[in-house]
Amino acid sequence: MLVGLKIENIAVIEGAEIEFDSGLNVMTGETGAGKSIVIDAINAVLGERTSRELIRSGADSARVYAEFADISGETQRILDEMGIEKMPDDTLVLSRSINASGKNICRINGCPATVSALKEIGAGLINIHGQHDSQALLSPDKHCGFIDLLAENQALRSEYRQVFSSLVSVKKELDSLYDTRDEKAARLDYLNFVIGEIEQAQVREGERDELAKEKELLQHSGRVIKALEKAYSELSDEGGILSGIEDCAGELETASKYYKDAENAAKGVRGISYELADYAAEIRGLAEGFDYSPERLSEINERLDFLYRLSMKYGATEKDILDTLQKSVAERNAIEVSDERISELEEKLYALSDEIKILSAKLTESRMNTAADFEKKVKAELEFLDMPKVEFIVDRKSTALTSKGADAIEFLISANAGQEPRPIAKIASGGELSRIMLAIKNVLSDKDSVDTLIFDEIDTGVSGSAAEKIALKLHQVSKGRQVICVTHLARIAAQADSHMKITKTVADGKTFTKIDTLDFDGRAAEIARITAGGSVTALQIETAKEMLNNARRDSV
């Protein structure tokens, strides 16, 4: 319930604080006094779209604060999800500042918030209904929501939406796979070629370096053999190094028999001779074992040439080529899996299609079962509101499946006998529209979880007995919830539990709006003013007091 509203620099309102009660709260005042501005301020703090044009002339910014008490469990759940803590007194405070630069500063219980967060919270706090109420009554897209509210089919709608969402998701994925199937078939042929070519090549890392070294050796085989032979000759031929070392070792060994100090040198030189003999044998083996094959050199050249051509297609190095192989295998596996995925999704689509048809039929049944009761109740309300000849019909047409089902529901009315029912938006007058809206709200009053309803001049085009009936119905709707009504009708003002008067004054060349909560005498004077439309007489004030007293007795 909205308990307080503070407005700063909104249009002609420099500053105003309004306290609201439970039950029926009415706001009256002369045309242009600023009644609609109060509604604009409430819309702003509820996160609705607004603009810098709302800022009072000469001010840098405008601010609105709204305080709520006894919030619903659903609203508290949303606050908990947002991580916003309760106020110490369990109230909820929303605020919004609009700067001339266009920047908005929003807060919920003092915590910084976005405009969308205000709107999410506000949707569960207040329903605002203007004289045209284009967001609901004049929009056929909204009519199904009224029926669902009365049908209490939320669990069924939730189940349907989940299945529908899955159906859309599966179909989207399938369409994507279908669209790329031909392309993937061609890609698969290419990948198979790449994989086959690389696998057949049996590429291994470091192969080209090894082949390059072997090629270099074969290209210099003549020099290698000649060098080995010469080295062997230098060591082993008669008069060569090895022969000289062996002779040297023999002489040292002779000397050491008599001169012990020569033993170490003799052993060292003899060891060298043995090592040289081993090297000589190794060199001879190398020379004899060296195999120069022109065929092998040709094979190496062909292999290097092949690896070069392969690298031009699949990567500069052997590792790059092997990476290409690995990626191609992975991509091929994914394509092959996608074919399996298509089959899996097709089976799932068939199952979901069957399930959605069943749920859609149940949803349609729940709505049509409720529609007859809804028609009857709304018609009864409209008859009470001085529309006895009205025909009210819930028209349902089948549609393609949507997130809401397969039902296009639109309210049709015939306000006069013999007139064919037609869409509300096409034939309802302002006064009729107001009464239809009020009738629907009364039918749904115990189903709507929103505690505060605001009716902005729903009495437009209404007078006489119809005005009296609207006043009684507004008072009836306000039982158990808060109703705020901007009105020009004395009969509605007389039914109020709290009456606020909005007046406009001019001082120092500036326009100001003031909002006052009226006592009994103030209400009588204001009701008399509304009735007279000009100068007020004592008799009119007495008549107004009688209206107030009668309204009190009727409400007891």
C-alpha positions in Angstrom: 0.0 0.0 0.0 1.2 3.5 -0.9 1.4 5.5 2.4 3.4 8.5 1.3 4.5 10.5 -1.7 7.0 13.3 -1.8 7.4 15.4 -5.0 10.1 18.0 -5.7 10.2 20.1 -8.9 7.9 18.1 -11.0 6.2 20.4 -13.6 4.2 23.0 -11.6 4.7 21.2 -8.3 7.7 22.8 -6.5 7.3 20.6 -3.5 4.5 18.5 -2.1 4.1 15.7 0.5 1.0 13.5 0.3 -0.1 10.9 2.8 -2.5 8.1 1.6 -4.8 5.9 3.6 -6.2 2.5 2.9 -9.6 2.4 1.2 -10.7 5.0 -1.3 -8.5 8.1 -1.7 -9.7 10.8 -4.1 -8.0 13.8 -5.6 -10.0 16.6 -7.0 -9.2 20.1 -8.3 -9.9 22.4 -11.1 -8.7 21.5 -14.6 -5.0 22.2 -15.0 -4.4 22.3 -11.2 -1.9 19.4 -11.4 -3.9 16.3 -10.7 -2.4 14.4 -13.6 1.1 15.5 -12.6 0.7 13.5 -9.3 0.0 10.5 -11.5 3.0 11.3 -13.7 5.2 11.5 -10.6 4.0 8.1 -9.4 4.6 6.6 -12.8 8.1 8.0 -12.7 9.0 6.5 -9.4 7.5 3.2 -10.6 10.1 3.1 -13.3 7.9 4.1 -16.3 9.4 6.1 -19.1 9.7 9.8 -18.5 11.8 12.8 -19.8 13.6 15.8 -18.6 10.6 17.9 -19.7 9.0 16.8 -16.4 11.5 19.0 -14.5 10.0 22.2 -13.2 11.1 25.3 -15.2 14.3 26.8 -13.6 15.2 23.7 -11.7 18.2 21.4 -12.4 16.5 18.2 -11.3 13.3 16.7 -10.1 12.8 14.0 -7.4 10.1 11.7 -6.3 10.0 9.5 -3.2 7.3 6.9 -2.6 6.9 4.9 0.7 5.0 1.6 0.8 3.8 -0.5 3.7 2.5 -4.1 4.0 4.2 -5.2 0.8 3.3 -8.6 -0.6 5.4 -11.7 -0.3 6.1 -11.7 -4.1 7.5 -8.1 -3.8 9.7 -9.2 -0.9 10.9 -12.2 -2.9 12.0 -9.8 -5.7 13.8 -7.6 -3.2 15.6 -10.6 -1.7 16.7 -11.6 -5.2 18.1 -8.1 -5.7 19.9 -8.3 -2.4 18.0 -5.3 -1.0 17.5 -5.3 2.8 14.3 -4.3 4.5 13.9 -0.9 6.2 13.9 -1.0 10.0 10.1 -0.4 10.0 9.5 -2.9 7.2 8.5 -0.2 4.8 9.7 0.0 1.2 11.0 3.3 -0.1 11.5 4.0 -3.8 13.1 7.2 -5.2 14.0 8.6 -8.5 15.9 11.8 -9.5 15.8 13.1 -13.0 18.5 15.5 -13.9 18.4 18.1 -16.7 21.2 16.2 -18.4 18.8 13.2 -18.7 20.6 11.1 -16.1 18.5 9.2 -13.7 19.4 8.3 -10.1 17.2 5.5 -8.7 17.2 4.0 -5.2 15.3 1.2 -3.5 15.5 1.4 0.3 18.5 3.7 -0.1 20.4 1.2 -2.3 21.4 2.3 -5.9 19.1 0.7 -8.5 18.3 0.9 -12.2 15.1 2.2 -13.8 14.3 -1.4 -14.9 14.6 -2.5 -11.2 12.2 0.2 -10.2 9.8 -1.0 -12.9 10.1 -4.7 -11.8 9.3 -3.8 -8.2 6.6 -1.2 -9.2 4.7 -3.8 -11.3 3.7 -5.6 -8.1 2.9 -2.4 -6.1 0.5 -0.3 -8.1 -1.8 -0.7 -11.1 -2.5 2.6 -12.8 -5.6 2.8 -15.1 -6.2 5.9 -17.1 -9.3 7.0 -18.8 -8.3 5.1 -21.9 -6.2 2.4 -20.3 -4.6 1.6 -23.6 -2.1 -0.8 -22.0 -4.8 -3.3 -21.1 -8.4 -2.9 -22.1 -7.8 -1.4 -25.5 -5.1 -3.9 -26.4 -6.4 -7.3 -27.4 -3.0 -8.8 -26.5 -3.7 -8.1 -22.9 -7.2 -9.6 -22.8 -6.0 -13.2 -22.5 -4.2 -12.1 -19.3 -7.5 -11.1 -17.7 -9.0 -14.6 -18.4 -5.9 -16.4 -17.1 -6.0 -14.3 -13.9 -9.6 -15.5 -13.3 -8.8 -19.1 -14.5 -5.9 -19.4 -12.0 -4.1 -21.5 -14.5 -0.6 -20.2 -13.7 0.9 -23.7 -13.1 -0.5 -24.9 -16.5 0.8 -21.8 -18.2 4.2 -22.2 -16.6 4.4 -25.9 -17.8 3.3 -24.8 -21.3 5.9 -22.1 -21.4 8.7 -24.5 -20.4 7.7 -27.0 -23.1 7.3 -24.2 -25.7 10.7 -22.8 -24.9 12.2 -26.2 -25.3 10.4 -26.7 -28.6 11.6 -23.3 -29.9 15.2 -24.1 -28.8 15.1 -27.6 -30.4 13.7 -26.2 -33.7 16.2 -23.4 -33.8 19.1 -25.8 -33.4 17.6 -28.2 -36.0 17.1 -25.4 -38.5 20.7 -24.4 -38.0 21.9 -27.9 -38.6 19.6 -28.3 -41.6 20.9 -25.1 -43.1 24.5 -26.2 -42.9 24.0 -29.9 -43.8 25.0 -29.6 -47.5 27.9 -27.3 -46.6 29.0 -29.8 -44.0 28.8 -32.7 -46.5 31.3 -30.9 -48.8 33.4 -30.0 -45.8 33.5 -33.6 -44.7 34.8 -34.7 -48.1 37.6 -32.2 -47.9 38.5 -33.2 -44.3 38.6 -36.9 -45.3 41.0 -36.0 -48.1 43.2 -34.0 -45.7 43.2 -36.7 -43.1 44.0 -39.4 -45.7 46.8 -37.5 -47.2 48.5 -36.6 -43.9 48.0 -40.0 -42.4 49.4 -41.7 -45.5 52.4 -39.4 -45.5 53.3 -40.7 -42.0 54.8 -37.4 -41.0 56.9 -37.3 -37.8 58.5 -34.3 -36.0 62.1 -33.7 -36.9 62.1 -35.8 -40.0 63.2 -33.0 -42.4 66.2 -32.1 -40.2 67.3 -35.7 -40.1 66.9 -36.1 -43.9 68.7 -32.8 -44.5 71.7 -34.0 -42.5 71.8 -37.4 -44.2 71.5 -35.6 -47.6 74.5 -33.4 -46.8 76.5 -36.5 -45.8 75.7 -38.3 -49.0 76.5 -35.2 -51.1 80.0 -35.1 -49.6 80.6 -38.9 -49.5 83.8 -38.7 -51.7 85.5 -36.2 -49.4 84.5 -38.3 -46.4 85.9 -41.5 -47.8 89.1 -39.8 -49.0 89.6 -38.2 -45.5 89.0 -41.5 -43.7 91.5 -43.4 -45.9 94.1 -40.7 -45.5 93.6 -40.6 -41.7 94.0 -44.4 -41.6 97.1 -44.2 -43.8 98.7 -41.5 -41.6 98.2 -43.7 -38.6 98.9 -47.3 -39.8 101.2 -47.2 -42.8 104.8 -48.2 -42.4 106.6 -45.3 -40.9 103.3 -43.8 -39.9 102.3 -42.2 -36.6 101.3 -45.5 -34.9 104.6 -47.2 -35.9 106.6 -44.3 -34.5 104.6 -44.3 -31.2 105.1 -48.0 -30.8 108.9 -47.7 -31.3 109.0 -44.8 -28.8 107.1 -46.9 -26.3 109.6 -49.8 -26.8 112.6 -47.5 -26.2 111.0 -46.1 -23.0 110.2 -49.5 -21.7 113.9 -50.5 -22.2 115.1 -47.5 -20.4 112.7 -48.1 -17.5 114.2 -51.5 -16.8 117.3 -49.7 -15.5 115.9 -46.2 -14.8 112.7 -46.5 -12.7 111.8 -42.8 -13.2 111.1 -43.6 -16.9 108.4 -46.2 -16.0 105.5 -43.6 -16.0 106.4 -42.2 -19.4 106.8 -45.7 -20.8 103.3 -46.6 -19.6 101.8 -43.4 -20.9 103.2 -43.7 -24.3 102.3 -47.4 -24.5 98.7 -46.5 -23.6 98.7 -43.9 -26.4 99.8 -46.5 -28.8 97.0 -48.8 -27.8 94.4 -45.9 -28.2 95.8 -45.0 -31.6 95.6 -48.7 -32.6 91.9 -48.6 -31.5 91.2 -45.4 -33.5 93.0 -46.8 -36.5 90.7 -49.9 -36.4 87.7 -47.6 -35.9 88.7 -45.5 -38.9 89.2 -48.5 -41.0 85.7 -49.7 -40.0 84.2 -46.4 -40.9 85.9 -46.3 -44.3 84.9 -49.9 -45.1 81.4 -49.5 -43.7 80.6 -46.2 -45.4 77.8 -46.9 -47.9 77.2 -44.4 -50.6 74.0 -45.0 -52.5 72.8 -42.7 -55.2 69.4 -44.3 -54.9 69.2 -43.3 -51.2 70.1 -39.7 -52.1 67.3 -39.7 -54.7 64.9 -41.1 -52.1 65.8 -38.3 -49.7 65.3 -35.7 -52.3 61.9 -37.0 -53.2 60.9 -37.2 -49.6 62.0 -33.7 -48.8 60.3 -32.4 -51.9 57.0 -34.2 -50.8 57.3 -32.8 -47.2 57.8 -29.3 -48.7 54.6 -29.6 -50.8 52.8 -30.9 -47.8 54.0 -28.0 -45.7 52.7 -25.5 -48.3 49.2 -26.9 -47.7 49.1 -27.8 -44.1 51.7 -25.9 -42.1 55.3 -24.8 -42.2 56.7 -27.5 -39.8 56.0 -31.2 -39.2 54.3 -30.2 -35.9 52.0 -27.8 -37.8 51.1 -30.5 -40.3 50.3 -32.9 -37.4 48.2 -30.2 -35.7 46.2 -29.8 -38.9 45.6 -33.6 -38.9 44.4 -33.5 -35.3 42.1 -30.5 -35.9 40.7 -32.1 -39.0 40.0 -35.3 -37.2 38.2 -33.4 -34.4 36.2 -31.4 -37.0 35.2 -34.5 -38.8 34.1 -36.2 -35.6 32.0 -33.1 -34.8 30.3 -33.2 -38.2 29.6 -36.9 -37.8 28.2 -36.2 -34.3 26.0 -33.4 -35.8 24.3 -36.0 -38.0 23.6 -38.0 -34.9 22.4 -34.8 -33.2 19.9 -34.2 -36.0 18.4 -37.6 -35.5 18.3 -37.0 -31.8 16.7 -33.6 -32.1 14.1 -34.8 -34.7 12.9 -37.4 -32.2 12.8 -34.8 -29.5 10.9 -32.4 -31.7 8.2 -35.0 -32.4 7.8 -35.7 -28.7 7.7 -32.0 -27.7 5.2 -31.3 -30.5 2.9 -33.9 -29.2 3.3 -32.6 -25.6 2.7 -29.0 -26.6 -0.5 -29.9 -28.5 -1.9 -31.5 -25.3 -0.9 -28.6 -23.1 -2.2 -26.1 -25.6 -5.5 -27.8 -25.7 -5.7 -27.9 -21.8 -4.8 -24.2 -21.7 -7.5 -23.4 -24.3 -10.0 -25.5 -22.3 -9.2 -23.7 -19.0 -9.6 -20.3 -20.7 -12.9 -21.1 -22.4 -14.3 -22.7 -19.3 -13.5 -19.5 -17.5 -14.6 -17.2 -20.3 -18.3 -18.0 -19.8 -18.2 -17.2 -16.1 -16.1 -14.0 -16.9 -18.7 -12.9 -19.4 -21.5 -13.4 -17.0 -19.8 -11.6 -14.1 -18.7 -8.6 -16.2 -22.1 -8.3 -17.7 -23.7 -8.2 -14.2 -21.2 -5.5 -13.2 -22.0 -3.5 -16.3 -25.7 -3.8 -15.7 -25.2 -2.4 -12.2 -23.2 0.5 -13.8 -26.2 1.5 -15.9 -25.3 -0.5 -19.1 -28.3 -2.9 -19.0 -28.4 -3.6 -22.7 -24.8 -4.4 -23.0 -23.5 -7.6 -24.5 -20.0 -8.6 -23.4 -18.4 -11.5 -25.2 -15.0 -13.2 -24.9 -14.1 -14.0 -28.5 -11.5 -16.7 -29.0 -9.7 -17.6 -32.3 -7.1 -20.3 -32.9 -3.6 -19.1 -33.7 -0.3 -20.6 -34.4 1.5 -21.7 -31.2 3.0 -18.8 -29.3 4.5 -18.6 -25.8 1.0 -17.9 -24.5 -0.7 -20.8 -26.3 -2.8 -21.0 -29.4 -5.5 -18.6 -28.4 -6.2 -15.0 -29.7 -8.7 -13.6 -27.2 -10.4 -10.3 -27.6 -13.3 -8.7 -25.7 -16.3 -7.7 -27.8 -19.2 -5.5 -26.7 -22.5 -4.4 -28.0 -23.7 -1.4 -25.9 -27.2 -1.3 -27.6 -29.8 -3.9 -28.3 -29.6 -5.3 -31.8 -26.0 -4.1 -32.3 -23.5 -6.7 -33.4 -20.7 -7.1 -30.8 -17.5 -5.5 -32.0 -14.0 -5.0 -30.4 -14.0 -2.6 -27.4 -11.4 -0.4 -29.0 -13.6 0.4 -32.0 -16.9 1.2 -30.4 -16.6 2.0 -26.7 -17.0 5.6 -25.7 -14.9 7.2 -22.9 -17.7 6.7 -20.4 -18.4 3.1 -21.5 -14.7 2.3 -21.5 -14.4 3.6 -17.9 -17.3 1.4 -16.7 -16.1 -1.7 -18.6 -12.7 -1.3 -17.0 -14.1 -0.8 -13.6 -16.4 -3.8 -14.0 -13.5 -6.1 -15.0 -11.4 -4.9 -12.2 -14.2 -5.6 -9.7 -14.6 -9.1 -11.2 -10.9 -9.7 -10.8 -10.4 -7.9 -7.5 -9.8 -11.0 -5.4 -7.4 -12.5 -7.9 -5.1 -9.5 -8.4 -2.2 -9.4 -5.9 -1.5 -5.7 -6.4 -2.6 -3.8 -3.3 -3.0 -0.4 -4.9 -5.2 0.6 -7.8 -5.1 4.1 -9.3 -7.9 5.3 -11.5 -7.0 8.5 -13.4 -10.3 10.3 -14.4 -12.2 7.1 -15.3 -15.4 9.2 -14.8 -14.8 11.0 -18.1 -18.0 11.1 -20.1 -20.1 9.8 -17.2 -22.9 11.5 -15.3 -26.2 11.0 -13.5 -27.1 7.5 -12.3 -24.0 5.9 -13.9 -21.8 8.3 -11.9 -23.5 7.2 -8.7 -23.0 3.5 -9.6 -19.3 4.1 -10.4 -18.8 5.8 -7.1 -20.4 2.8 -5.2 -18.4 0.4 -7.2 -15.1 2.2 -6.6 -15.9 2.1 -2.9 -16.7 -1.6 -3.2 -13.4 -2.3 -4.9 -11.5 -0.3 -2.2 -12.6 -2.8 0.5 -9.5 -4.8 1.3 -7.2 -2.8 -0.9 -6.2 0.8 -1.6 -7.8 2.8 -4.4 -6.6 6.2 -5.5 -8.9 8.0 -7.9 -8.5 11.3 -9.7 -12.1 12.5 -10.4 -14.3 15.4 -11.4 -17.5 13.8 -10.0 -19.0 14.9 -6.6 -20.6 11.5 -6.1 -17.2 9.7 -6.3 -15.6 12.3 -4.0 -18.3 11.8 -1.5 -17.5 8.1 -1.2 -13.8 8.8 -0.3 -12.2 7.6 2.8 -9.5 10.3 2.3 -10.0 13.4 0.1 -7.2 15.6 -1.3 -7.7 18.9 -3.0 -5.1 20.1 -5.6 -5.0 23.8 -6.2 -2.8 26.0 -8.4 -1.6 29.5 -7.5 0.6 32.1 -9.1 3.1 34.1 -7.1 6.0 36.3 -8.2 5.3 35.3 -11.8 5.7 31.6 -11.0 3.0 28.9 -10.9 2.7 26.6 -7.8 0.6 23.6 -7.0 -0.5 22.8 -3.5 -2.1 19.5 -2.2 -4.2 19.5 0.9 -6.0 16.7 2.7 -9.5 18.0 3.5 -11.5 17.6 6.7 -15.3 17.2 6.7 -16.0 20.9 6.1 -13.3 21.2 3.5 -14.7 18.2 1.7 -18.2 19.7 1.8 -16.9 22.9 0.3 -14.9 21.1 -2.4 -17.9 18.8 -3.3 -20.1 21.9 -3.5 -17.6 23.6 -5.8 -17.5 20.5 -8.1 -21.3 20.4 -8.2 -21.8 24.2 -8.7 -19.0 24.7 -11.2 -18.8 28.3 -10.1 -19.8 30.3 -7.1 -20.9 28.1 -4.1 -24.0 28.8 -2.1 -24.7 27.8 1.5 -27.5 25.5 0.3 -25.0 23.7 -2.0 -22.6 23.2 0.9 -25.5 21.8 3.0 -26.3 19.5 0.1 -22.7 18.4 -0.1 -22.7 17.6 3.7 -25.8 15.5 3.2 -24.0 13.6 0.4 -21.1 13.0 2.7 -23.3 11.8 5.6 -25.3 9.5 3.2 -22.0 8.0 2.0 -20.9 7.4 5.5 -24.2 5.5 6.3 -24.0 3.5 3.1 -20.4 2.4 3.9 -21.3 1.1 7.4 
